[in-house]
């Protein structure tokens, strides 16, 4: 199937195309070829979007929650009906295998369905007061939202923000990545066709720093939601501070995996090697730092490397592809530099470590006995690289897992229930997976601690971030 979609901005109920705007070339990462030109928003475009969202807030917040829910369910249905078309667009412009793209698209429908119903359960409360008096605690929508999402899961992460904001009664200006506009625009068309008003959900693309500065500086925007790197998150936090904006930040990680010698070793190897290379390792919660207890270290490393060598790398649209290319031209060089640094300092390269002959490919890579001096032990590779180190004791493993300033996700494999409880308590992260890497579901909070951000997306906690709390006292 070809990459066929008209790219534009969606502002105040209409699609805006070229019309003299600057453009960004959309590239197929499997081939390096240009797919299309994406128009970029001007300051005037953003001002128009802001003015529209101010009007949209007054109307959308007054819509009954049941009516909002019905609209969001229609959006979910449209996404499911168009899932295959959207998935092909996503794979073509982002690179991930088509099976992974289908899963991501369907997760968008699940987000809209979940928040449509969860909004009906966002109750306030009545406080105990003497007869004739009342004190109420109300939840009300925080206001217009500016939402920024990245290229690794472009439709899922946009929908996490959009579904929750719309369910709570907040209009949203979404700024997804310029690398993947076809799939995100197709999702936006589902939102439009589901019945969300044009001044309630809007879509813009543009030079990231210009767009973020312009939107966040506006007094109309009351909430900022961002998923991306730690440096950019810190930058946006500073911008939001000037207007004391509500923020949710889901930033980077460098997820540790603790493999204890009492685990189901074959299960740990199979799940670890499969999950590590999902989306070519371009996942904020990707398992990366594998700390393996000495008694099973050699067997785990050998088994992991053997599984990794079987991974089929290729165009995500081809049948049999397990791992596609990296998302852009910058990534292979960055990964190669980290691997070279690690091996120069003593790490053993068990498999991989090389770039492809075309496109933005990099082979699945396993490094064992990686020294602590290697940059990759401190810097998140965000790519198809697995790092192996042995440990002796529980306390040593926890110390290594927690030593970085990041705290997004961590994992552990053990068949000892007491040890599992101790690990879950000791890991300094927002999310923990025990004998599993499945930690992202619509009904569960998703977020980190320390420099991995704060606040949650997903679950009731994610919806709450789009409300303000008001106390009403009546005498």
N, C-alpha and C positions, 0 to 999 in steps of 0.2 A: 504494500500500500504506500502511496506517496504522501509526502507532507503537504497537505492541502488545507489551509485555513487562512482566512483574512485576519491579519493581525492589526490591533488597534488599542486605543484607550476607551474605557467605558465610563463616561462622565455624564451625570445628570440625565440618565435615560437614553443616551445615544452613543454609538460607537464612533470614535474619531480615528481617522486613518492618517496617511502621510501629511498632506496639506502644508508642505514646507517645513515640517518638523525635522530635527535631527533624527538619525536612525541608528540602530544597533544590528549587526549581522548575527543571525541565529545560525549556529554551527552544529552539524551532525558529528558527535565525538567519535563515532565509529569510523568515519571516513575523512574527517577534517573539512568536508565540503560545506559551503554556505547553503542554507535552506531557504532563508527569507530575510527581509529587512523589517525590523520592528520600530515603529515610530515612538519617540521619547517625549514625555510630557514637558511642556514649558511652564514657566511660573504662572502664566495666565491660565493654563489648564488646571493647575493645582488650586489656584484661587477660585475657579469656577466649581471645582469639586468640593472645596471647603464650604462655599456658600450653599451649595445644594445639600450637603450633609447637615448643615445647621437647620434647614427647613425639614429635612427628612427626620431628624430627631424628634421634633415637635409632634409629627404625625405618627411615627412608628412606635414610640413609647406608649401612645394612647391605644394602640391596637390590642385587643384582648389576647391574652396569652394562648388561648385555645386557637384563635385565628392565626396567630403567628406560627403555632405548631403545625397547623394544617398546611401552611405554605412551605415550611421546612421539610415536611414529609414529601411534598410534591417535588421539591428539589432533589431529595434523595432518590426518588423514583426515576427522575430524568437521568441522574448520574448512572444508575444501574442499567437503564435502557441503552445508554450511549457508552457503556464501559469499554467495549472493545475498541471503538474509534478513539476514545481518549487515551487508552493504554498505548496504542500504536503511536500516537503523537508524543506521548511521554517517553517511550523508548527511543524514538527517532531523535529527539532533541536532548535527552539526558543520558541515554546509553544503557540503562539497566535492562536485564532480560525481560522479555514480554510477560512472563509469568509473574515476576515481581511487580511490574507496572500494573497488571490487572489487580493484584492484591491491594496496591496503594490506592487505585481509583475506587475500589469497592469500600475501602476504609473511609473514604470521604462520605459516601452514602451513609455509612454507619454513624459517623459524627453528626450528621444532620438529624438522623432519626433519634439518636440518643439525646441531644440537647433539646430537640423539640419537646420531648417528654419530661426531661429533667427540669425545664423551666416551670412546668406546672407544679413542681414540688418545692419551689424556692419560697418557703413560707417565712413570714415574720413571726412575731410572738406578742402575747399580751402579758404585761407584768402585773403582779399582785398589788392592788391599791385599795384604799378604803371605799366603801359603798358610794356610788355616785361619781367616782373618779376613774379615769382610764389612762394607761400608759402603754403605748404601742411601739414596737420596733419594726420598721418597714425596710424592705429591700427595694431600691429603685435603680434604674439603669444609670450607669456612670456618665454616659454621654457619647459623643462621636469618638470613634476609635481609628487610630492609624496603625496598620498592621504590616509588618515587614517579615517576609519569609524567604528561605534560601533555596538553592537549586538541588539539594540532594534528595529531598522528598517534597517537590514543589507543590503538588496538589494536596497531599495530606496535610502539610503544615499550614497552608493557606486556609484549608477548610476547618482545621482545629480552631483557628481564631475566628473565622467568619461565622461558623455555625453557633459558637457560644455567644458571640456578640449579638447576632441577630435574635437568638432565642431570648436573651436578656432584655431586648428592646433597644439595643444600641445600633445606630448606623455605623458603617465601616468603610474606610478607604483602604483597600488592599494594595500593597506594592509587592507583588511576587518577583522572582528573579527574571532578569532580562534573558538569561540563557534558555528558559523554558516557557515561552509565552503561549505556545500553541495549546498545550495541555491545560494551563491555568485559564486561558481565555475560554476554552471549551467548558470548563467547570463553571466559569462565570455565566456562560449562556444558559446552563442548567438553572442557575440561581435566578436569572431573568425570567426564563420560561416557567419557573415554579411560582412566580408571582411576587417576588420581592421588588418593591418600587425602585426606580432608577436613581432616586436621591437617597436611598437607604444603603445600597451596596454598590460601590464603585471600584473600578480597577484602573490603576495607573502603572506605567513603567517609566523609567527614566534614569538619569545619572544618580546613583544611590545617595551620595552625600547631599546633592542639591535637593532631592525629593524629601529626604528625612529632615534636613534643616528647615525646609519650608513648611512642611506639615506640622512638625513638632512645635515650631515657634508660634503657630496660630492659636489664639485663645479658644477657637472652636473645638480643637482636639482636646479631649479630657482623659484619654487613655492611650498608652503606647504598648503594643505587644511586639516583641522581637524574638526571632530564633536565628542564631548565627554565631559568629566567633566571639571570643571573649573581648578582644580589642574593640571591635565595632560595638558590642554591647555596652562597654564602658563609655564609649563616645556618646551613644544615644542616651545613656543615663545622665550624662552631664547636660545634654540639651534639654532633657525632660525636667531636670532640676530647676531650670529657670522659670518654668511655669508650674512647678509642683504637680506634674502630671502623674497620674496613676500608671505604674509600669508592671509588666510581666516580662521577665528575661529568661529565656532558655538558651544557655550559652554552651560552650564546648566542654568536652570531657576527655578522659584518657582512661577508659574503663579497665580496671583490674579484674582478673579471674583467678580465684583461688581453687586449686585442684588438690584436695586432700587425699591421702593414701587409702582412705576407706571408701572412696567413691566408686560408683559403677563406671569403671574406666572406659569401656567401649562406648557407653552412652556419652560420657564426657568428651571423648575424642570426636565422635561423629557429630554431635551438636556443635562443638566448638569450631571445628573446621568448616562446617557448613555455614554457620552464622557469621564467622569472621569475615568471609568474603562476599556476604550479601551486599548488593549495591557497590561492589568493589571496595568494601571497607569504608565507604563514604557515609557513615552513619554516626551520629553524635554519641550513641550508646554502644557502638561497636566494641566487642571484646578485643582487647589489644595486648595488654600486659598480662601474660600468663605466668603466674607464680605456682609452681608445681612441687609438691612435697617430695623429698629426696627418694623415698621408697618407690615411687612410680614415675619419677622424672624421665628416665631414659625411655620407658615404654610409651609414655604419653607423647613425648617429642617425636619419637619414631613413627607412631601411629598417626599423629597430626600431620607430619610431613608427607606420609604416604597418601593420606586422604587429599591433601592439597595438590599433589602431583596429578590427581585424577580430574581436577576441575577443568572444564572446557571453557576456554576464553574465546570470545568472538562477538560478532554483531548481535545485539540483544534481540533483533528480529529473527535470527536464524534458529531453527529447531535444534535443540541440544545444547545451546549456550547456557552455561552456569554463571558466568561472570562477564559483564560487558566492559567497555572502556571507562576510563576516568572521565569526569564531566567536562573538563576544559584543558586547554593546551598547557596551562601552568602546572597541573598536578603531576604528570609523569616526572618532570624535572625535579620537583620538590621531593617526591618519594625517592628518586634515585640518589639525591644528595644525602638523605637521611640513612639510606642503606649503606652507601659508601662510607659515611662517617662511622657507622656502627662496626662494619667489618674492618675498617682501618684500626679500630680500637680493640679488636679481638673477638668480635661476635662471629659465630659460625653460620655461614649461609648454607642452609640445607636444601632449599629449592627456590626458584624464582630469581628476582633481583634484576630483571632486564626489561627494557622497553620494547614495544612492538614496532613493526616496520612501517605501519601507517596508523592514522587515527591517533587516539590518546590512550593507547593500551599500556598496561604494566602487568607483568606476570604475578600471580599470587606468590607471596614471599614469606618464608619462615626463617627466622633468625634464632639460634639457640645460644645460651650462655652469654647473653647480651650484657656488657659491662655497664655499671651505673653511670659511667662517664659519657656514654653514648647520648647524643642529643635526643634520639628518638625515645629514650626512657623518660624524658621530661616534656618533650613537645609532641602533641597529638599528631600522628602521621596523617590521619583522615584518608587512609588508602589501604590497599591490600597487603598489609604487613602485620605479621604476628610475631610477638617477642616472647621468648622463653627464658625463665630463670628458676633455679631450684630454691626451696626454703626448707628449714628444719622444723621450726616450732610454730604453733598457732600465733604467738605474740609477734614473731618475726614477720609472718605473712600479713598480719593486720597492719603492722608498722609500715611495710612496703606499700600496701594498698592505699593507705591514707596519707602518704608523705607528700603528694602533690597538692597544689592549691585548687585543684578541680574536685568536684564532688557530684557528678551527675548520676552515673550508674556503676554498679559493681555486681559481680557474680561469684558464686561459690558452688562447688560440687562436693557433697559429702552425704553419706548414708546414715550418719549419726545425728539423730534429731536434736540432742542437746547442743552439739557443736553447731548445727545449723542455726539454732536460736542465738547462740553466742555471736556467731558471725554476723547475723542480721543486725544485732544490736551494736556491734563494734564498728562496722563499716560506716564511714562518714560520707554518705551519699544520699541523694534524694530518693533513689530507687535501688532495690536489691533483687536479683534473680537467684533463687536457690534451685539447683539442678534443672535450670531452664533459662533461656534467654528471652522469653516472651514476657515483656514488661510494659508494653504499650497497648492499651485498650481504651475505648471511648469512656468507659465508666470509672477509670482509675486515674488518679493525679499523676502528671508527668512533669518533672522539674528537678532541679538540682540545688545544691548548697555550695557554700564558699564561692569561688569565682565562676562556678557553673551556673550562677544566676539565682533568682528567687521568684517565688510564686509558682503556680502550677497551671498547666493546661490539661484538660481532660477531667472527667469526674465532676462531682458537685463543687470541688475546690476551684476547678477551672471556670465554671459558670459564675461562682461568687466573685471572681476578679473583675467581672463586668457590672457589678452592683456597688452602690454606696449604701451605707446603713444610716437610717434616719430614726431618731427617737422622737416620738410625739407624746407630749404630756398634756392631758386635758383635766381641768378641775371645775 
